[in-house]
């Protein structure tokens, strides 16, 4: 995998956006993925498109982790 473009931006205390374009060595003719997650680590939306080895990847996610025992998000280390 060779990253051509990589962009990461923190939007708020717990949200971030990530965008990448890369070439992959073992490729597919065409794949398309839309994933929306919640109540898990780093929930949010993930969109990925691959055409003959060129992969475009976009994420808008939460940086927190899900605590299954408390049924809620855990705080980041060092936060109150």
Secondary structure, DSSP 8 states (H G I E B T S, - for coil): -EEEEEEEEE-SSSEEEEEEEEE-SS--SEEEEEEEE-SSTT-EEEEEEEETTEEEEEEEEE---EETTTTEE---TT--
